[in-house]
């Protein structure tokens, strides 16, 4: 594999274009770092004893998700069974960097109000990039 061809999918291999730019000194990688957006799967776990916090800030959280629909492509709660209270949440996020996802999370009312006990941010590669799936 030739690391100096611009059409390779370095992002899919979890290698940062900006890091390559810094390591190699090639300016074209800086361009790709600025232009390419990646997909991330974000999984939250909630403090289970804070159901009142979820209830109190749910409307603000939903409004926040709607205002950030350009980057939070899909979001929803996770439950052990359909009739139980949520134990966390799952988002699919489009962003340029993992750090951008972290900054976004810090503005979510559920995060600000302390509902979330943990978050896991993973790079996500769609199996069929050309398919748009309504969820």
N, CA and C of each residue as an Amber inpcrd file, in Angstrom:
protein
   405
   0.8500000  -1.1880000   0.0000000   0.0000000   0.0000000   0.0000000
   0.8870000   1.2390000   0.0000000   0.6030000   2.1600000  -0.8600000
   1.3590000   3.4000000  -0.9620000   0.6870000   4.4760000  -0.0980000
   1.3300000   4.8910000   0.9750000   0.7400000   5.8790000   1.8890000
   0.6630000   7.2750000   1.3030000   1.2240000   7.5080000   0.1270000
   1.2300000   8.8390000  -0.4230000   0.1930000   9.0500000  -1.5130000
  -0.7190000   8.1220000  -1.6900000  -1.8090000   8.3310000  -2.6460000
  -3.0120000   8.8620000  -1.8880000  -3.6310000   9.9200000  -2.3810000
  -4.7120000  10.5620000  -1.6260000  -6.0060000   9.7670000  -1.5820000
  -6.1490000   8.7200000  -2.4020000  -7.4310000   8.0460000  -2.4590000
  -7.5370000   6.8420000  -1.5300000  -6.5150000   6.5600000  -0.7460000
  -6.6290000   5.4310000   0.1680000  -7.4990000   5.8070000   1.3490000
  -8.0340000   4.8170000   1.9860000  -8.9800000   5.0660000   3.0720000
  -8.2850000   4.9330000   4.4160000  -7.4350000   5.8840000   4.7110000
  -6.6900000   5.8570000   5.9660000  -7.6290000   5.9850000   7.1560000
  -8.6650000   6.7910000   7.0140000  -9.5860000   6.9840000   8.1330000
 -10.2210000   5.6720000   8.5630000 -10.5040000   4.7910000   7.6150000
 -11.1030000   3.5010000   7.9510000 -10.1610000   2.6570000   8.7920000
  -8.8810000   2.8940000   8.6720000  -7.8990000   2.1570000   9.4580000
  -7.5710000   2.8830000  10.7580000  -8.3370000   3.9150000  11.0880000
  -8.1800000   4.6890000  12.3170000  -6.8390000   5.4180000  12.3860000
  -6.3130000   5.8140000  11.2520000  -5.0870000   6.6030000  11.1960000
  -5.4780000   8.0280000  10.8510000  -5.0160000   8.9550000  11.6140000
  -5.3840000  10.3460000  11.4260000  -4.5970000  10.9770000  10.2800000
  -5.3170000  11.6420000   9.3660000  -4.6540000  12.3690000   8.2890000
  -3.7680000  13.4650000   8.8420000  -4.2320000  14.1450000   9.8770000
  -3.4140000  15.2310000  10.4170000  -2.1360000  14.6800000  11.0390000
  -2.1960000  13.5000000  11.6300000  -1.0020000  12.8810000  12.1780000
  -0.0480000  12.5000000  11.0480000  -0.5980000  11.9640000   9.9520000
   0.2460000  11.6530000   8.7900000   0.8830000  12.9090000   8.2300000
   0.1150000  13.9800000   8.1850000   0.6490000  15.2400000   7.6800000
   1.8250000  15.6880000   8.5280000   1.6750000  15.5940000   9.8380000
   2.7460000  16.0070000  10.7390000   3.9540000  15.0910000  10.6040000
   3.7080000  13.7820000  10.4380000   4.8050000  12.8310000  10.3550000
   5.5440000  12.9200000   9.0280000   4.8050000  13.1330000   7.9460000
   5.4100000  13.0870000   6.6240000   5.7470000  14.4510000   6.0630000
   5.1210000  15.4980000   6.5900000   5.3350000  16.8380000   6.0700000
   4.5880000  17.1080000   4.7750000   3.7510000  16.1950000   4.3420000
   2.9940000  16.3700000   3.1090000   1.7470000  17.1980000   3.3710000
   1.6290000  18.3190000   2.7080000   0.5100000  19.2390000   2.9170000
  -0.8220000  18.6530000   2.4750000  -0.8110000  17.7300000   1.5020000
  -2.0840000  17.2020000   1.0200000  -2.8400000  16.4790000   2.1280000
  -2.1400000  15.9130000   3.1200000  -2.8380000  15.2470000   4.2000000
  -3.5520000  16.2440000   5.1000000  -3.0030000  17.4430000   5.2320000
  -3.6980000  18.4730000   5.9980000  -5.0250000  18.8050000   5.3320000
  -5.0310000  18.8770000   3.9970000  -6.2810000  19.1410000   3.2740000
  -7.3150000  18.0670000   3.5780000  -6.9010000  16.8060000   3.5650000
  -7.8590000  15.7360000   3.8170000  -8.3480000  15.7610000   5.2580000
  -7.4930000  16.1260000   6.2010000  -7.9160000  16.2130000   7.5960000
  -8.9930000  17.2700000   7.7610000  -8.8920000  18.3510000   6.9760000
  -9.8880000  19.4110000   7.0620000 -11.1750000  19.0400000   6.3300000
 -11.0870000  18.1720000   5.3300000 -12.2290000  17.9080000   4.4720000
 -13.0100000  16.6470000   4.8460000 -12.3600000  15.6600000   5.4030000
 -13.0040000  14.3680000   5.6140000 -13.7240000  14.3270000   6.9540000
 -14.9660000  13.9010000   6.9010000 -15.7160000  13.6420000   8.1190000
 -15.8410000  12.1420000   8.2680000 -15.7360000  11.6720000   9.4900000
 -15.8200000  10.2550000   9.7910000 -17.0920000   9.9840000  10.5650000
 -17.4220000   8.7260000  10.6830000 -18.5670000   8.3170000  11.4850000
 -18.0750000   7.7030000  12.7890000 -18.8290000   7.9840000  13.8440000
 -18.5110000   7.4700000  15.1660000 -19.7570000   6.8480000  15.7750000
 -19.5770000   5.7550000  16.4910000 -20.6350000   5.1830000  17.3230000
 -20.3350000   5.6250000  18.7480000 -21.3270000   6.2150000  19.3870000
 -21.1470000   6.7390000  20.7420000 -22.1380000   6.0280000  21.6470000
 -21.6200000   5.3270000  22.6520000 -22.4820000   4.6060000  23.5870000
 -22.3270000   5.2050000  24.9730000 -23.4630000   5.5470000  25.5500000
 -23.4990000   6.1250000  26.8920000 -24.0650000   5.1110000  27.8730000
 -23.5800000   5.1570000  29.0890000 -24.2230000   4.4730000  30.2010000
 -24.6720000   5.5610000  31.1710000 -25.8580000   5.3510000  31.7360000
 -26.4240000   6.3280000  32.6660000 -26.1940000   5.9010000  34.1060000
 -26.2290000   6.8850000  35.0030000 -26.3260000   6.6050000  36.4290000
 -27.7540000   6.1080000  36.6490000 -27.9060000   4.8490000  36.9820000
 -29.2380000   4.2360000  37.0340000 -30.1420000   4.8420000  38.1010000
 -29.5650000   5.4310000  39.1240000 -30.3780000   6.0300000  40.1890000
 -30.8860000   7.4360000  39.8260000 -30.5390000   7.9280000  38.6380000
 -30.8940000   9.2950000  38.2690000 -32.0030000   9.3570000  37.2170000
 -33.0350000   8.5490000  37.3900000 -34.1620000   8.5850000  36.4490000
 -34.8690000   9.9360000  36.4630000 -34.8960000  10.5930000  37.6100000
 -35.5250000  11.9110000  37.6990000 -34.7720000  12.9330000  36.8440000
 -33.4560000  12.8340000  36.8130000 -32.6530000  13.7290000  35.9650000
 -33.0140000  13.5220000  34.4990000 -33.1490000  12.2670000  34.0820000
 -33.5360000  11.9630000  32.7000000 -34.8960000  12.5780000  32.4050000
 -35.8330000  12.3670000  33.2900000 -37.1810000  12.8860000  33.0780000
 -37.1800000  14.4230000  33.0180000 -36.4670000  15.0690000  33.9160000
 -36.4490000  16.5260000  34.0160000 -35.8160000  17.1760000  32.7790000
 -34.7690000  16.5690000  32.2280000 -34.0320000  17.1980000  31.1340000
 -34.2580000  16.5350000  29.7700000 -35.2360000  15.6280000  29.6860000
 -35.4940000  14.9320000  28.4290000 -35.8700000  15.8960000  27.3100000
 -36.7470000  16.8560000  27.5770000 -37.1690000  17.8010000  26.5440000
 -35.9720000  18.6110000  26.0380000 -35.1470000  19.1060000  26.9470000
 -33.9640000  19.8820000  26.5550000 -32.9920000  19.0100000  25.7600000
 -32.8580000  17.7510000  26.1510000 -31.9750000  16.8210000  25.4430000
 -32.4810000  16.5780000  24.0210000 -33.7810000  16.3470000  23.8660000
 -34.3690000  16.1120000  22.5400000 -34.2140000  17.3530000  21.6630000
 -34.4460000  18.5310000  22.2230000 -34.2440000  19.7740000  21.4660000
 -32.7900000  19.9310000  21.0480000 -31.8730000  19.5820000  21.9550000
 -30.4450000  19.6540000  21.6520000 -30.0970000  18.6980000  20.5150000
 -30.6190000  17.4660000  20.5600000 -30.3800000  16.5050000  19.4740000
 -30.8870000  17.0570000  18.1460000 -32.0550000  17.6670000  18.1600000
 -32.6200000  18.2310000  16.9370000 -31.7480000  19.3690000  16.4030000
 -31.2510000  20.2150000  17.2960000 -30.3860000  21.3270000  16.8930000
 -29.0410000  20.8410000  16.3480000 -28.6500000  19.6400000  16.7160000
 -27.3670000  19.0800000  16.2850000 -27.5430000  17.9150000  15.3180000
 -28.6660000  17.9110000  14.5970000 -28.9820000  16.8210000  13.6700000
 -27.9980000  16.7200000  12.5040000 -27.2710000  17.7900000  12.2320000
 -26.2830000  17.7250000  11.1540000 -25.1050000  16.8330000  11.5150000
 -24.8540000  16.6210000  12.8090000 -23.7610000  15.7320000  13.2040000
 -24.2310000  14.5180000  14.0080000 -25.2740000  14.6430000  14.8060000
 -25.8430000  13.4690000  15.4830000 -26.9030000  12.9170000  14.5390000
 -26.4910000  11.9480000  13.7160000 -27.3570000  11.4450000  12.6580000
 -28.4860000  10.5750000  13.1920000 -28.1900000   9.8000000  14.2230000
 -29.1670000   8.9140000  14.8570000 -28.8750000   8.9310000  16.3440000
 -29.9020000   9.0140000  17.1320000 -29.7370000   8.9600000  18.5800000
 -30.9350000   8.3100000  19.2210000 -30.7140000   7.6170000  20.3070000
 -31.8280000   7.0120000  21.0220000 -31.3690000   6.3420000  22.2990000
 -32.3510000   5.9670000  23.1140000 -32.0520000   5.3390000  24.3990000
 -31.8620000   3.8390000  24.2270000 -31.1230000   3.2580000  25.1600000
 -30.9000000   1.8190000  25.2130000 -31.5680000   1.2700000  26.4630000
 -32.2270000   0.1200000  26.3170000 -32.9480000  -0.5020000  27.4250000
 -32.6650000  -1.9990000  27.4550000 -32.7540000  -2.5840000  28.6260000
 -32.6030000  -4.0280000  28.7690000 -33.8000000  -4.7350000  28.1230000
 -34.9880000  -4.1910000  28.3280000 -36.1940000  -4.6790000  27.6650000
 -37.0760000  -3.4670000  27.3550000 -37.9960000  -3.5950000  26.4010000
 -38.7740000  -2.4310000  25.9510000 -39.5670000  -1.7190000  27.0490000
 -39.9580000  -2.4180000  28.0890000 -40.7930000  -1.8090000  29.1260000
 -39.9940000  -1.2890000  30.3240000 -38.6810000  -1.3620000  30.2660000
 -37.8470000  -0.8830000  31.3730000 -37.3050000   0.5160000  31.0820000
 -36.8420000   1.1730000  32.1300000 -36.2360000   2.4960000  31.9920000
 -34.9290000   2.3900000  31.1990000 -34.5550000   3.4420000  30.4770000
 -33.2870000   3.4240000  29.7450000 -32.0910000   3.2620000  30.6790000
 -31.0980000   2.5670000  30.1710000 -29.8430000   2.3890000  30.9080000
 -28.7120000   3.2030000  30.2730000 -29.0310000   3.8460000  29.1400000
 -28.0270000   4.6370000  28.4390000 -28.5440000   5.0780000  27.0910000
 -27.6280000   5.3560000  26.1940000 -28.0160000   5.8230000  24.8690000
 -26.9840000   5.4440000  23.8260000 -27.3830000   5.5960000  22.5680000
 -26.5150000   5.2980000  21.4440000 -26.7100000   6.3640000  20.3840000
 -25.6200000   6.9030000  19.8750000 -25.6580000   7.8750000  18.7850000
 -24.7560000   7.3950000  17.6580000 -25.0950000   7.7770000  16.4500000
 -24.1820000   7.7290000  15.3210000 -23.8900000   9.1820000  14.9860000
 -22.6040000   9.5420000  15.0170000 -22.1780000  10.9370000  14.8630000
 -21.2480000  11.0680000  13.6600000 -21.4520000  12.1370000  12.9060000
 -20.5370000  12.4950000  11.8170000 -19.7160000  13.6910000  12.2990000
 -18.3900000  13.5240000  12.3030000 -17.4930000  14.5940000  12.7480000
 -16.1240000  14.4000000  12.1150000 -15.3120000  15.4440000  12.1840000
 -13.9730000  15.3760000  11.6040000 -12.9890000  14.6490000  12.5140000
 -13.2020000  14.7580000  13.8430000 -12.2630000  14.1430000  14.7770000
 -13.0150000  13.5990000  15.9910000 -12.3480000  12.7060000  16.6870000
 -12.8950000  12.1870000  17.9410000 -13.0110000  13.3160000  18.9680000
 -12.0630000  14.2260000  18.9390000 -12.0890000  15.3620000  19.8610000
 -13.3240000  16.2300000  19.6230000 -13.7360000  16.3740000  18.3620000
 -14.9530000  17.1350000  18.0540000 -16.1760000  16.4440000  18.6540000
 -16.1870000  15.1220000  18.6390000 -17.2950000  14.3720000  19.2520000
 -17.3010000  14.6050000  20.7620000 -16.1390000  14.5760000  21.3720000
 -16.0410000  14.8170000  22.8170000 -16.5780000  16.2020000  23.1850000
 -16.2020000  17.2080000  22.4090000 -16.6850000  18.5720000  22.6650000
 -18.2020000  18.6660000  22.4900000 -18.7270000  17.9780000  21.5000000
 -20.1690000  17.9520000  21.2690000 -20.8900000  17.3350000  22.4680000
 -20.4060000  16.2140000  22.9410000 -21.0190000  15.5220000  24.0790000
 -21.0940000  16.4330000  25.2960000 -20.0600000  17.2150000  25.5100000
 -20.0010000  18.0790000  26.6870000 -21.0740000  19.1600000  26.6910000
 -21.7580000  19.3690000  25.5660000 -22.8240000  20.3750000  25.5060000
 -24.2220000  19.7660000  25.6180000 -24.3220000  18.4500000  25.6240000
 -25.6080000  17.7590000  25.7410000 -26.1670000  17.9510000  27.1540000
 -27.4260000  18.3680000  27.2860000 -28.0030000  18.5620000  28.6160000
 -27.9030000  17.3330000  29.5260000 -28.0160000  16.1310000  28.9810000
 -27.8640000  14.9310000  29.8170000 -26.4530000  14.8350000  30.3880000
 -25.4510000  15.2260000  29.6070000 -24.0750000  15.2010000  30.1000000
 -23.8680000  16.3190000  31.1210000 -24.3190000  17.5090000  30.7780000
 -24.1470000  18.6780000  31.6450000 -24.7780000  18.4470000  33.0180000
 -25.9330000  17.7910000  33.0370000 -26.6640000  17.5740000  34.2900000
 -26.2260000  16.3220000  35.0400000 -25.2370000  15.6020000  34.5120000
 -24.6540000  14.4780000  35.2380000 -25.3830000  13.1560000  35.0990000
 -26.2690000  13.0250000  34.1220000 -26.9770000  11.7510000  33.9490000
 -26.0270000  10.6420000  33.4880000 -25.0970000  10.9690000  32.6450000
 -24.2280000   9.9500000  32.0550000 -23.1290000   9.5320000  33.0280000
 -22.9570000   8.2280000  33.1820000 -21.8740000   7.7230000  34.0350000
 -20.6230000   7.4230000  33.2220000 -20.8010000   7.1170000  31.9370000
 -19.6440000   6.8600000  31.0950000 -20.0310000   7.0200000  29.6280000
 -19.0040000   7.1580000  28.7940000 -19.2060000   7.2660000  27.3530000
 -18.0740000   6.5150000  26.6620000 -18.4260000   5.8450000  25.5690000
 -17.4510000   5.1600000  24.7290000 -17.6210000   5.6950000  23.3140000
 -16.5400000   6.1860000  22.7360000 -16.5720000   6.7460000  21.3790000
 -15.7180000   5.8450000  20.4960000 -16.3520000   5.2640000  19.4880000
 -15.6610000   4.3450000  18.5890000 -15.7670000   4.8360000  17.1580000
 -14.7100000   4.6650000  16.3810000 -14.7870000   4.9350000  14.9530000
 -15.6890000   3.8700000  14.3460000 -16.5870000   4.2810000  13.4590000
 -17.5510000   3.3470000  12.8730000 -17.4170000   3.3650000  11.3640000
 -17.3070000   2.1990000  10.7760000 -17.2410000   2.0600000   9.3220000
 -18.5180000   1.3870000   8.8520000 -19.2680000   2.0750000   8.0080000
 -20.4810000   1.5080000   7.4260000 -20.1070000   0.4080000   6.4450000
 -20.8340000  -0.6960000   6.4880000 -20.5680000  -1.7920000   5.5560000
 -20.9360000  -1.3920000   4.1290000 -22.0200000  -0.6570000   3.9690000
 -22.4820000  -0.2290000   2.6450000 -22.5850000   1.2910000   2.6640000
 -21.4900000   1.9670000   2.3170000 -21.4370000   3.4130000   2.4110000
 -22.4380000   4.1240000   1.5200000 -22.8670000   3.4870000   0.4350000
 -23.7880000   4.1440000  -0.4950000 -25.2430000   4.0080000  -0.0690000
 -25.5380000   3.2170000   0.9360000 -26.9310000   3.0350000   1.3740000
 -27.3010000   4.0650000   2.4360000 -28.4240000   4.7140000   2.1990000
 -28.9920000   5.5780000   3.2230000 -30.1930000   4.8440000   3.7950000
 -30.1820000   4.6570000   5.1000000 -31.2000000   3.8540000   5.7390000
 -32.0220000   4.7040000   6.6990000 -33.3110000   4.8710000   6.4240000
 -34.1500000   5.5860000   7.4080000 -34.3640000   4.7030000   8.6390000
 -34.1370000   5.2790000   9.7890000 -34.2840000   4.5040000  11.0230000
 -35.5150000   4.9830000  11.7510000
